[in-house]
Amino acid sequence: MLVKLTSKNQLTLPKAIIADFQGSEYFDVTKENGRIVLTPVRPTRADAVRAKLADLGVSDTDVAEAVAWARRAR
């Protein structure tokens, strides 16, 4: 099947192809041997939290320090 790459680097996947991937919203994109490969993934809530923390610039060390601070005896 032929699809067109738009000026915004978007592709529309044909219904006949995407029908086998009902419920998949996200796809991992890789390049293999000159081909674009899409693999359906289901991000977990933990993945979403990690992504948000990364967007905010919060590191694993920051989280560990915050947990240690919160667990200190008063």
mmCIF file of the N, C-alpha and C atoms, coordinates in Angstrom:
data_MODEL
# 
_entry.id   MODEL 
# 
loop_
_atom_site.group_PDB 
_atom_site.id 
_atom_site.type_symbol 
_atom_site.label_atom_id 
_atom_site.label_alt_id 
_atom_site.label_comp_id 
_atom_site.label_asym_id 
_atom_site.label_entity_id 
_atom_site.label_seq_id 
_atom_site.pdbx_PDB_ins_code 
_atom_site.Cartn_x 
_atom_site.Cartn_y 
_atom_site.Cartn_z 
_atom_site.occupancy 
_atom_site.B_iso_or_equiv 
_atom_site.pdbx_formal_charge 
_atom_site.auth_seq_id 
_atom_site.auth_comp_id 
_atom_site.auth_asym_id 
_atom_site.auth_atom_id 
_atom_site.pdbx_PDB_model_num 
ATOM 1   N N  . MET A 1 1  ? 0.848  -1.177 0.000  1.00 0.00 ? 1  MET A N  1 
ATOM 2   C CA . MET A 1 1  ? 0.000  0.000  0.000  1.00 0.00 ? 1  MET A CA 1 
ATOM 3   C C  . MET A 1 1  ? 0.884  1.227  0.000  1.00 0.00 ? 1  MET A C  1 
ATOM 4   N N  . LEU A 1 2  ? 0.455  2.221  -0.672 1.00 0.00 ? 2  LEU A N  1 
ATOM 5   C CA . LEU A 1 2  ? 1.211  3.453  -0.795 1.00 0.00 ? 2  LEU A CA 1 
ATOM 6   C C  . LEU A 1 2  ? 0.640  4.506  0.150  1.00 0.00 ? 2  LEU A C  1 
ATOM 7   N N  . VAL A 1 3  ? 1.513  5.156  0.915  1.00 0.00 ? 3  VAL A N  1 
ATOM 8   C CA . VAL A 1 3  ? 1.099  6.276  1.758  1.00 0.00 ? 3  VAL A CA 1 
ATOM 9   C C  . VAL A 1 3  ? 2.011  7.448  1.467  1.00 0.00 ? 3  VAL A C  1 
ATOM 10  N N  . LYS A 1 4  ? 1.543  8.644  1.763  1.00 0.00 ? 4  LYS A N  1 
ATOM 11  C CA . LYS A 1 4  ? 2.295  9.860  1.469  1.00 0.00 ? 4  LYS A CA 1 
ATOM 12  C C  . LYS A 1 4  ? 2.802  10.492 2.756  1.00 0.00 ? 4  LYS A C  1 
ATOM 13  N N  . LEU A 1 5  ? 4.049  10.917 2.743  1.00 0.00 ? 5  LEU A N  1 
ATOM 14  C CA . LEU A 1 5  ? 4.635  11.668 3.846  1.00 0.00 ? 5  LEU A CA 1 
ATOM 15  C C  . LEU A 1 5  ? 4.251  13.133 3.659  1.00 0.00 ? 5  LEU A C  1 
ATOM 16  N N  . THR A 1 6  ? 3.603  13.719 4.680  1.00 0.00 ? 6  THR A N  1 
ATOM 17  C CA . THR A 1 6  ? 3.168  15.116 4.564  1.00 0.00 ? 6  THR A CA 1 
ATOM 18  C C  . THR A 1 6  ? 4.323  16.069 4.868  1.00 0.00 ? 6  THR A C  1 
ATOM 19  N N  . SER A 1 7  ? 4.085  17.346 4.648  1.00 0.00 ? 7  SER A N  1 
ATOM 20  C CA . SER A 1 7  ? 5.098  18.369 4.931  1.00 0.00 ? 7  SER A CA 1 
ATOM 21  C C  . SER A 1 7  ? 5.422  18.452 6.418  1.00 0.00 ? 7  SER A C  1 
ATOM 22  N N  . LYS A 1 8  ? 4.543  17.898 7.264  1.00 0.00 ? 8  LYS A N  1 
ATOM 23  C CA . LYS A 1 8  ? 4.761  17.884 8.711  1.00 0.00 ? 8  LYS A CA 1 
ATOM 24  C C  . LYS A 1 8  ? 5.313  16.536 9.177  1.00 0.00 ? 8  LYS A C  1 
ATOM 25  N N  . ASN A 1 9  ? 5.870  15.746 8.237  1.00 0.00 ? 9  ASN A N  1 
ATOM 26  C CA . ASN A 1 9  ? 6.450  14.427 8.536  1.00 0.00 ? 9  ASN A CA 1 
ATOM 27  C C  . ASN A 1 9  ? 5.436  13.462 9.142  1.00 0.00 ? 9  ASN A C  1 
ATOM 28  N N  . GLN A 1 10 ? 4.217  13.490 8.655  1.00 0.00 ? 10 GLN A N  1 
ATOM 29  C CA . GLN A 1 10 ? 3.179  12.593 9.147  1.00 0.00 ? 10 GLN A CA 1 
ATOM 30  C C  . GLN A 1 10 ? 2.783  11.607 8.057  1.00 0.00 ? 10 GLN A C  1 
ATOM 31  N N  . LEU A 1 11 ? 2.438  10.397 8.490  1.00 0.00 ? 11 LEU A N  1 
ATOM 32  C CA . LEU A 1 11 ? 1.920  9.361  7.599  1.00 0.00 ? 11 LEU A CA 1 
ATOM 33  C C  . LEU A 1 11 ? 0.556  8.942  8.111  1.00 0.00 ? 11 LEU A C  1 
ATOM 34  N N  . THR A 1 12 ? -0.363 8.656  7.203  1.00 0.00 ? 12 THR A N  1 
ATOM 35  C CA . THR A 1 12 ? -1.650 8.085  7.592  1.00 0.00 ? 12 THR A CA 1 
ATOM 36  C C  . THR A 1 12 ? -1.600 6.612  7.262  1.00 0.00 ? 12 THR A C  1 
ATOM 37  N N  . LEU A 1 13 ? -1.798 5.786  8.276  1.00 0.00 ? 13 LEU A N  1 
ATOM 38  C CA . LEU A 1 13 ? -1.752 4.337  8.068  1.00 0.00 ? 13 LEU A CA 1 
ATOM 39  C C  . LEU A 1 13 ? -3.101 3.853  7.538  1.00 0.00 ? 13 LEU A C  1 
ATOM 40  N N  . PRO A 1 14 ? -3.088 3.004  6.528  1.00 0.00 ? 14 PRO A N  1 
ATOM 41  C CA . PRO A 1 14 ? -4.341 2.505  5.964  1.00 0.00 ? 14 PRO A CA 1 
ATOM 42  C C  . PRO A 1 14 ? -5.129 1.671  6.984  1.00 0.00 ? 14 PRO A C  1 
ATOM 43  N N  . LYS A 1 15 ? -6.462 1.761  6.920  1.00 0.00 ? 15 LYS A N  1 
ATOM 44  C CA . LYS A 1 15 ? -7.329 0.999  7.831  1.00 0.00 ? 15 LYS A CA 1 
ATOM 45  C C  . LYS A 1 15 ? -7.042 -0.492 7.775  1.00 0.00 ? 15 LYS A C  1 
ATOM 46  N N  . ALA A 1 16 ? -6.747 -1.000 6.591  1.00 0.00 ? 16 ALA A N  1 
ATOM 47  C CA . ALA A 1 16 ? -6.485 -2.437 6.441  1.00 0.00 ? 16 ALA A CA 1 
ATOM 48  C C  . ALA A 1 16 ? -5.260 -2.872 7.242  1.00 0.00 ? 16 ALA A C  1 
ATOM 49  N N  . ILE A 1 17 ? -4.312 -1.983 7.423  1.00 0.00 ? 17 ILE A N  1 
ATOM 50  C CA . ILE A 1 17 ? -3.101 -2.296 8.194  1.00 0.00 ? 17 ILE A CA 1 
ATOM 51  C C  . ILE A 1 17 ? -3.366 -2.134 9.686  1.00 0.00 ? 17 ILE A C  1 
ATOM 52  N N  . ILE A 1 18 ? -3.934 -1.017 10.065 1.00 0.00 ? 18 ILE A N  1 
ATOM 53  C CA . ILE A 1 18 ? -4.097 -0.687 11.481 1.00 0.00 ? 18 ILE A CA 1 
ATOM 54  C C  . ILE A 1 18 ? -5.194 -1.525 12.149 1.00 0.00 ? 18 ILE A C  1 
ATOM 55  N N  . ALA A 1 19 ? -6.064 -2.141 11.370 1.00 0.00 ? 19 ALA A N  1 
ATOM 56  C CA . ALA A 1 19 ? -7.151 -2.955 11.929 1.00 0.00 ? 19 ALA A CA 1 
ATOM 57  C C  . ALA A 1 19 ? -6.628 -4.089 12.802 1.00 0.00 ? 19 ALA A C  1 
ATOM 58  N N  . ASP A 1 20 ? -5.445 -4.589 12.503 1.00 0.00 ? 20 ASP A N  1 
ATOM 59  C CA . ASP A 1 20 ? -4.854 -5.669 13.300 1.00 0.00 ? 20 ASP A CA 1 
ATOM 60  C C  . ASP A 1 20 ? -4.274 -5.185 14.628 1.00 0.00 ? 20 ASP A C  1 
ATOM 61  N N  . PHE A 1 21 ? -4.289 -3.883 14.859 1.00 0.00 ? 21 PHE A N  1 
ATOM 62  C CA . PHE A 1 21 ? -3.670 -3.316 16.061 1.00 0.00 ? 21 PHE A CA 1 
ATOM 63  C C  . PHE A 1 21 ? -4.672 -2.484 16.862 1.00 0.00 ? 21 PHE A C  1 
ATOM 64  N N  . GLN A 1 22 ? -5.901 -2.981 16.954 1.00 0.00 ? 22 GLN A N  1 
ATOM 65  C CA . GLN A 1 22 ? -6.951 -2.287 17.705 1.00 0.00 ? 22 GLN A CA 1 
ATOM 66  C C  . GLN A 1 22 ? -6.488 -2.025 19.135 1.00 0.00 ? 22 GLN A C  1 
ATOM 67  N N  . GLY A 1 23 ? -6.734 -0.829 19.619 1.00 0.00 ? 23 GLY A N  1 
ATOM 68  C CA . GLY A 1 23 ? -6.387 -0.477 20.986 1.00 0.00 ? 23 GLY A CA 1 
ATOM 69  C C  . GLY A 1 23 ? -4.975 0.052  21.147 1.00 0.00 ? 23 GLY A C  1 
ATOM 70  N N  . SER A 1 24 ? -4.165 -0.022 20.108 1.00 0.00 ? 24 SER A N  1 
ATOM 71  C CA . SER A 1 24 ? -2.791 0.495  20.197 1.00 0.00 ? 24 SER A CA 1 
ATOM 72  C C  . SER A 1 24 ? -2.783 1.972  19.830 1.00 0.00 ? 24 SER A C  1 
ATOM 73  N N  . GLU A 1 25 ? -2.335 2.789  20.758 1.00 0.00 ? 25 GLU A N  1 
ATOM 74  C CA . GLU A 1 25 ? -2.224 4.226  20.511 1.00 0.00 ? 25 GLU A CA 1 
ATOM 75  C C  . GLU A 1 25 ? -0.801 4.640  20.219 1.00 0.00 ? 25 GLU A C  1 
ATOM 76  N N  . TYR A 1 26 ? 0.155  3.884  20.754 1.00 0.00 ? 26 TYR A N  1 
ATOM 77  C CA . TYR A 1 26 ? 1.561  4.247  20.631 1.00 0.00 ? 26 TYR A CA 1 
ATOM 78  C C  . TYR A 1 26 ? 2.329  3.153  19.909 1.00 0.00 ? 26 TYR A C  1 
ATOM 79  N N  . PHE A 1 27 ? 3.308  3.595  19.135 1.00 0.00 ? 27 PHE A N  1 
ATOM 80  C CA . PHE A 1 27 ? 4.159  2.671  18.396 1.00 0.00 ? 27 PHE A CA 1 
ATOM 81  C C  . PHE A 1 27 ? 5.606  3.089  18.567 1.00 0.00 ? 27 PHE A C  1 
ATOM 82  N N  . ASP A 1 28 ? 6.467  2.111  18.802 1.00 0.00 ? 28 ASP A N  1 
ATOM 83  C CA . ASP A 1 28 ? 7.902  2.352  18.827 1.00 0.00 ? 28 ASP A CA 1 
ATOM 84  C C  . ASP A 1 28 ? 8.360  2.376  17.382 1.00 0.00 ? 28 ASP A C  1 
ATOM 85  N N  . VAL A 1 29 ? 9.168  3.360  17.015 1.00 0.00 ? 29 VAL A N  1 
ATOM 86  C CA . VAL A 1 29 ? 9.627  3.502  15.637 1.00 0.00 ? 29 VAL A CA 1 
ATOM 87  C C  . VAL A 1 29 ? 11.117 3.227  15.584 1.00 0.00 ? 29 VAL A C  1 
ATOM 88  N N  . THR A 1 30 ? 11.510 2.301  14.707 1.00 0.00 ? 30 THR A N  1 
ATOM 89  C CA . THR A 1 30 ? 12.924 2.004  14.504 1.00 0.00 ? 30 THR A CA 1 
ATOM 90  C C  . THR A 1 30 ? 13.213 1.963  13.012 1.00 0.00 ? 30 THR A C  1 
ATOM 91  N N  . LYS A 1 31 ? 14.493 2.017  12.712 1.00 0.00 ? 31 LYS A N  1 
ATOM 92  C CA . LYS A 1 31 ? 14.950 1.922  11.334 1.00 0.00 ? 31 LYS A CA 1 
ATOM 93  C C  . LYS A 1 31 ? 15.764 0.646  11.219 1.00 0.00 ? 31 LYS A C  1 
ATOM 94  N N  . GLU A 1 32 ? 15.377 -0.241 10.319 1.00 0.00 ? 32 GLU A N  1 
ATOM 95  C CA . GLU A 1 32 ? 16.076 -1.510 10.137 1.00 0.00 ? 32 GLU A CA 1 
ATOM 96  C C  . GLU A 1 32 ? 16.283 -1.773 8.649  1.00 0.00 ? 32 GLU A C  1 
ATOM 97  N N  . ASN A 1 33 ? 17.524 -1.886 8.253  1.00 0.00 ? 33 ASN A N  1 
ATOM 98  C CA . ASN A 1 33 ? 17.858 -2.216 6.857  1.00 0.00 ? 33 ASN A CA 1 
ATOM 99  C C  . ASN A 1 33 ? 17.139 -1.319 5.855  1.00 0.00 ? 33 ASN A C  1 
ATOM 100 N N  . GLY A 1 34 ? 17.129 -0.010 6.129  1.00 0.00 ? 34 GLY A N  1 
ATOM 101 C CA . GLY A 1 34 ? 16.508 0.943  5.214  1.00 0.00 ? 34 GLY A CA 1 
ATOM 102 C C  . GLY A 1 34 ? 14.994 0.969  5.253  1.00 0.00 ? 34 GLY A C  1 
ATOM 103 N N  . ARG A 1 35 ? 14.403 0.363  6.273  1.00 0.00 ? 35 ARG A N  1 
ATOM 104 C CA . ARG A 1 35 ? 12.945 0.331  6.423  1.00 0.00 ? 35 ARG A CA 1 
ATOM 105 C C  . ARG A 1 35 ? 12.537 0.991  7.724  1.00 0.00 ? 35 ARG A C  1 
ATOM 106 N N  . ILE A 1 36 ? 11.350 1.538  7.751  1.00 0.00 ? 36 ILE A N  1 
ATOM 107 C CA . ILE A 1 36 ? 10.764 2.078  8.975  1.00 0.00 ? 36 ILE A CA 1 
ATOM 108 C C  . ILE A 1 36 ? 9.903  0.972  9.574  1.00 0.00 ? 36 ILE A C  1 
ATOM 109 N N  . VAL A 1 37 ? 10.164 0.637  10.840 1.00 0.00 ? 37 VAL A N  1 
ATOM 110 C CA . VAL A 1 37 ? 9.430  -0.438 11.505 1.00 0.00 ? 37 VAL A CA 1 
ATOM 111 C C  . VAL A 1 37 ? 8.653  0.140  12.681 1.00 0.00 ? 37 VAL A C  1 
ATOM 112 N N  . LEU A 1 38 ? 7.353  -0.111 12.706 1.00 0.00 ? 38 LEU A N  1 
ATOM 113 C CA . LEU A 1 38 ? 6.490  0.336  13.802 1.00 0.00 ? 38 LEU A CA 1 
ATOM 114 C C  . LEU A 1 38 ? 6.115  -0.879 14.639 1.00 0.00 ? 38 LEU A C  1 
ATOM 115 N N  . THR A 1 39 ? 6.319  -0.775 15.954 1.00 0.00 ? 39 THR A N  1 
ATOM 116 C CA . THR A 1 39 ? 5.965  -1.861 16.866 1.00 0.00 ? 39 THR A CA 1 
ATOM 117 C C  . THR A 1 39 ? 5.008  -1.300 17.913 1.00 0.00 ? 39 THR A C  1 
ATOM 118 N N  . PRO A 1 40 ? 3.802  -1.869 18.034 1.00 0.00 ? 40 PRO A N  1 
ATOM 119 C CA . PRO A 1 40 ? 2.858  -1.347 19.022 1.00 0.00 ? 40 PRO A CA 1 
ATOM 120 C C  . PRO A 1 40 ? 3.377  -1.536 20.440 1.00 0.00 ? 40 PRO A C  1 
ATOM 121 N N  . VAL A 1 41 ? 3.196  -0.511 21.260 1.00 0.00 ? 41 VAL A N  1 
ATOM 122 C CA . VAL A 1 41 ? 3.574  -0.577 22.673 1.00 0.00 ? 41 VAL A CA 1 
ATOM 123 C C  . VAL A 1 41 ? 2.422  -0.040 23.507 1.00 0.00 ? 41 VAL A C  1 
ATOM 124 N N  . ARG A 1 42 ? 2.357  -0.510 24.727 1.00 0.00 ? 42 ARG A N  1 
ATOM 125 C CA . ARG A 1 42 ? 1.358  -0.013 25.673 1.00 0.00 ? 42 ARG A CA 1 
ATOM 126 C C  . ARG A 1 42 ? 2.093  0.566  26.862 1.00 0.00 ? 42 ARG A C  1 
ATOM 127 N N  . PRO A 1 43 ? 2.237  1.888  26.873 1.00 0.00 ? 43 PRO A N  1 
ATOM 128 C CA . PRO A 1 43 ? 2.951  2.491  28.000 1.00 0.00 ? 43 PRO A CA 1 
ATOM 129 C C  . PRO A 1 43 ? 2.199  2.282  29.305 1.00 0.00 ? 43 PRO A C  1 
ATOM 130 N N  . THR A 1 44 ? 2.948  2.074  30.362 1.00 0.00 ? 44 THR A N  1 
ATOM 131 C CA . THR A 1 44 ? 2.349  1.919  31.681 1.00 0.00 ? 44 THR A CA 1 
ATOM 132 C C  . THR A 1 44 ? 2.254  3.283  32.346 1.00 0.00 ? 44 THR A C  1 
ATOM 133 N N  . ARG A 1 45 ? 1.540  3.349  33.415 1.00 0.00 ? 45 ARG A N  1 
ATOM 134 C CA . ARG A 1 45 ? 1.463  4.612  34.150 1.00 0.00 ? 45 ARG A CA 1 
ATOM 135 C C  . ARG A 1 45 ? 2.846  5.023  34.645 1.00 0.00 ? 45 ARG A C  1 
ATOM 136 N N  . ALA A 1 46 ? 3.653  4.035  35.005 1.00 0.00 ? 46 ALA A N  1 
ATOM 137 C CA . ALA A 1 46 ? 5.005  4.342  35.470 1.00 0.00 ? 46 ALA A CA 1 
ATOM 138 C C  . ALA A 1 46 ? 5.805  5.014  34.356 1.00 0.00 ? 46 ALA A C  1 
ATOM 139 N N  . ASP A 1 47 ? 5.631  4.556  33.116 1.00 0.00 ? 47 ASP A N  1 
ATOM 140 C CA . ASP A 1 47 ? 6.317  5.191  31.985 1.00 0.00 ? 47 ASP A CA 1 
ATOM 141 C C  . ASP A 1 47 ? 5.892  6.652  31.850 1.00 0.00 ? 47 ASP A C  1 
ATOM 142 N N  . ALA A 1 48 ? 4.607  6.910  32.037 1.00 0.00 ? 48 ALA A N  1 
ATOM 143 C CA . ALA A 1 48 ? 4.103  8.271  31.933 1.00 0.00 ? 48 ALA A CA 1 
ATOM 144 C C  . ALA A 1 48 ? 4.686  9.149  33.035 1.00 0.00 ? 48 ALA A C  1 
ATOM 145 N N  . VAL A 1 49 ? 4.788  8.602  34.241 1.00 0.00 ? 49 VAL A N  1 
ATOM 146 C CA . VAL A 1 49 ? 5.368  9.356  35.357 1.00 0.00 ? 49 VAL A CA 1 
ATOM 147 C C  . VAL A 1 49 ? 6.837  9.652  35.078 1.00 0.00 ? 49 VAL A C  1 
ATOM 148 N N  . ARG A 1 50 ? 7.584  8.641  34.621 1.00 0.00 ? 50 ARG A N  1 
ATOM 149 C CA . ARG A 1 50 ? 9.006  8.848  34.301 1.00 0.00 ? 50 ARG A CA 1 
ATOM 150 C C  . ARG A 1 50 ? 9.179  9.908  33.227 1.00 0.00 ? 50 ARG A C  1 
ATOM 151 N N  . ALA A 1 51 ? 8.329  9.880  32.209 1.00 0.00 ? 51 ALA A N  1 
ATOM 152 C CA . ALA A 1 51 ? 8.414  10.870 31.128 1.00 0.00 ? 51 ALA A CA 1 
ATOM 153 C C  . ALA A 1 51 ? 8.140  12.273 31.656 1.00 0.00 ? 51 ALA A C  1 
ATOM 154 N N  . LYS A 1 52 ? 7.139  12.406 32.520 1.00 0.00 ? 52 LYS A N  1 
ATOM 155 C CA . LYS A 1 52 ? 6.808  13.714 33.091 1.00 0.00 ? 52 LYS A CA 1 
ATOM 156 C C  . LYS A 1 52 ? 7.955  14.229 33.954 1.00 0.00 ? 52 LYS A C  1 
ATOM 157 N N  . LEU A 1 53 ? 8.542  13.351 34.781 1.00 0.00 ? 53 LEU A N  1 
ATOM 158 C CA . LEU A 1 53 ? 9.678  13.753 35.616 1.00 0.00 ? 53 LEU A CA 1 
ATOM 159 C C  . LEU A 1 53 ? 10.853 14.187 34.743 1.00 0.00 ? 53 LEU A C  1 
ATOM 160 N N  . ALA A 1 54 ? 11.091 13.473 33.661 1.00 0.00 ? 54 ALA A N  1 
ATOM 161 C CA . ALA A 1 54 ? 12.180 13.838 32.747 1.00 0.00 ? 54 ALA A CA 1 
ATOM 162 C C  . ALA A 1 54 ? 11.911 15.200 32.116 1.00 0.00 ? 54 ALA A C  1 
ATOM 163 N N  . ASP A 1 55 ? 10.655 15.449 31.721 1.00 0.00 ? 55 ASP A N  1 
ATOM 164 C CA . ASP A 1 55 ? 10.286 16.755 31.153 1.00 0.00 ? 55 ASP A CA 1 
ATOM 165 C C  . ASP A 1 55 ? 10.532 17.882 32.138 1.00 0.00 ? 55 ASP A C  1 
ATOM 166 N N  . LEU A 1 56 ? 10.335 17.592 33.429 1.00 0.00 ? 56 LEU A N  1 
ATOM 167 C CA . LEU A 1 56 ? 10.525 18.597 34.480 1.00 0.00 ? 56 LEU A CA 1 
ATOM 168 C C  . LEU A 1 56 ? 11.978 18.706 34.930 1.00 0.00 ? 56 LEU A C  1 
ATOM 169 N N  . GLY A 1 57 ? 12.830 17.810 34.421 1.00 0.00 ? 57 GLY A N  1 
ATOM 170 C CA . GLY A 1 57 ? 14.244 17.843 34.798 1.00 0.00 ? 57 GLY A CA 1 
ATOM 171 C C  . GLY A 1 57 ? 14.524 17.211 36.152 1.00 0.00 ? 57 GLY A C  1 
ATOM 172 N N  . VAL A 1 58 ? 13.620 16.366 36.625 1.00 0.00 ? 58 VAL A N  1 
ATOM 173 C CA . VAL A 1 58 ? 13.792 15.696 37.911 1.00 0.00 ? 58 VAL A CA 1 
ATOM 174 C C  . VAL A 1 58 ? 14.537 14.383 37.677 1.00 0.00 ? 58 VAL A C  1 
ATOM 175 N N  . SER A 1 59 ? 15.680 14.214 38.322 1.00 0.00 ? 59 SER A N  1 
ATOM 176 C CA . SER A 1 59 ? 16.504 13.019 38.118 1.00 0.00 ? 59 SER A CA 1 
ATOM 177 C C  . SER A 1 59 ? 16.164 11.923 39.125 1.00 0.00 ? 59 SER A C  1 
ATOM 178 N N  . ASP A 1 60 ? 16.692 10.728 38.885 1.00 0.00 ? 60 ASP A N  1 
ATOM 179 C CA . ASP A 1 60 ? 16.518 9.620  39.824 1.00 0.00 ? 60 ASP A CA 1 
ATOM 180 C C  . ASP A 1 60 ? 17.104 9.984  41.188 1.00 0.00 ? 60 ASP A C  1 
ATOM 181 N N  . THR A 1 61 ? 18.214 10.708 41.176 1.00 0.00 ? 61 THR A N  1 
ATOM 182 C CA . THR A 1 61 ? 18.845 11.147 42.426 1.00 0.00 ? 61 THR A CA 1 
ATOM 183 C C  . THR A 1 61 ? 17.929 12.090 43.188 1.00 0.00 ? 61 THR A C  1 
ATOM 184 N N  . ASP A 1 62 ? 17.272 13.012 42.473 1.00 0.00 ? 62 ASP A N  1 
ATOM 185 C CA . ASP A 1 62 ? 16.329 13.939 43.107 1.00 0.00 ? 62 ASP A CA 1 
ATOM 186 C C  . ASP A 1 62 ? 15.203 13.177 43.801 1.00 0.00 ? 62 ASP A C  1 
ATOM 187 N N  . VAL A 1 63 ? 14.690 12.154 43.124 1.00 0.00 ? 63 VAL A N  1 
ATOM 188 C CA . VAL A 1 63 ? 13.596 11.361 43.688 1.00 0.00 ? 63 VAL A CA 1 
ATOM 189 C C  . VAL A 1 63 ? 14.078 10.608 44.923 1.00 0.00 ? 63 VAL A C  1 
ATOM 190 N N  . ALA A 1 64 ? 15.253 9.992  44.835 1.00 0.00 ? 64 ALA A N  1 
ATOM 191 C CA . ALA A 1 64 ? 15.800 9.241  45.974 1.00 0.00 ? 64 ALA A CA 1 
ATOM 192 C C  . ALA A 1 64 ? 16.016 10.170 47.174 1.00 0.00 ? 64 ALA A C  1 
ATOM 193 N N  . GLU A 1 65 ? 16.530 11.359 46.932 1.00 0.00 ? 65 GLU A N  1 
ATOM 194 C CA . GLU A 1 65 ? 16.745 12.310 48.024 1.00 0.00 ? 65 GLU A CA 1 
ATOM 195 C C  . GLU A 1 65 ? 15.420 12.759 48.640 1.00 0.00 ? 65 GLU A C  1 
ATOM 196 N N  . ALA A 1 66 ? 14.400 12.966 47.816 1.00 0.00 ? 66 ALA A N  1 
ATOM 197 C CA . ALA A 1 66 ? 13.092 13.379 48.323 1.00 0.00 ? 66 ALA A CA 1 
ATOM 198 C C  . ALA A 1 66 ? 12.468 12.275 49.170 1.00 0.00 ? 66 ALA A C  1 
ATOM 199 N N  . VAL A 1 67 ? 12.602 11.031 48.735 1.00 0.00 ? 67 VAL A N  1 
ATOM 200 C CA . VAL A 1 67 ? 12.066 9.904  49.505 1.00 0.00 ? 67 VAL A CA 1 
ATOM 201 C C  . VAL A 1 67 ? 12.806 9.778  50.831 1.00 0.00 ? 67 VAL A C  1 
ATOM 202 N N  . ALA A 1 68 ? 14.140 9.904  50.801 1.00 0.00 ? 68 ALA A N  1 
ATOM 203 C CA . ALA A 1 68 ? 14.930 9.826  52.037 1.00 0.00 ? 68 ALA A CA 1 
ATOM 204 C C  . ALA A 1 68 ? 14.532 10.942 52.991 1.00 0.00 ? 68 ALA A C  1 
ATOM 205 N N  . TRP A 1 69 ? 14.328 12.139 52.475 1.00 0.00 ? 69 TRP A N  1 
ATOM 206 C CA . TRP A 1 69 ? 13.923 13.276 53.314 1.00 0.00 ? 69 TRP A CA 1 
ATOM 207 C C  . TRP A 1 69 ? 12.555 12.994 53.947 1.00 0.00 ? 69 TRP A C  1 
ATOM 208 N N  . ALA A 1 70 ? 11.614 12.456 53.150 1.00 0.00 ? 70 ALA A N  1 
ATOM 209 C CA . ALA A 1 70 ? 10.259 12.219 53.654 1.00 0.00 ? 70 ALA A CA 1 
ATOM 210 C C  . ALA A 1 70 ? 10.222 11.104 54.694 1.00 0.00 ? 70 ALA A C  1 
ATOM 211 N N  . ARG A 1 71 ? 11.172 10.169 54.626 1.00 0.00 ? 71 ARG A N  1 
ATOM 212 C CA . ARG A 1 71 ? 11.187 9.032  55.538 1.00 0.00 ? 71 ARG A CA 1 
ATOM 213 C C  . ARG A 1 71 ? 11.976 9.298  56.816 1.00 0.00 ? 71 ARG A C  1 
ATOM 214 N N  . ARG A 1 72 ? 12.650 10.421 56.893 1.00 0.00 ? 72 ARG A N  1 
ATOM 215 C CA . ARG A 1 72 ? 13.425 10.721 58.099 1.00 0.00 ? 72 ARG A CA 1 
ATOM 216 C C  . ARG A 1 72 ? 12.523 10.807 59.317 1.00 0.00 ? 72 ARG A C  1 
ATOM 217 N N  . ALA A 1 73 ? 13.019 10.267 60.416 1.00 0.00 ? 73 ALA A N  1 
ATOM 218 C CA . ALA A 1 73 ? 12.277 10.363 61.685 1.00 0.00 ? 73 ALA A CA 1 
ATOM 219 C C  . ALA A 1 73 ? 12.280 11.798 62.157 1.00 0.00 ? 73 ALA A C  1 
ATOM 220 N N  . ARG A 1 74 ? 11.190 12.200 62.743 1.00 0.00 ? 74 ARG A N  1 
ATOM 221 C CA . ARG A 1 74 ? 11.083 13.604 63.216 1.00 0.00 ? 74 ARG A CA 1 
ATOM 222 C C  . ARG A 1 74 ? 11.147 13.639 64.705 1.00 0.00 ? 74 ARG A C  1 
# 
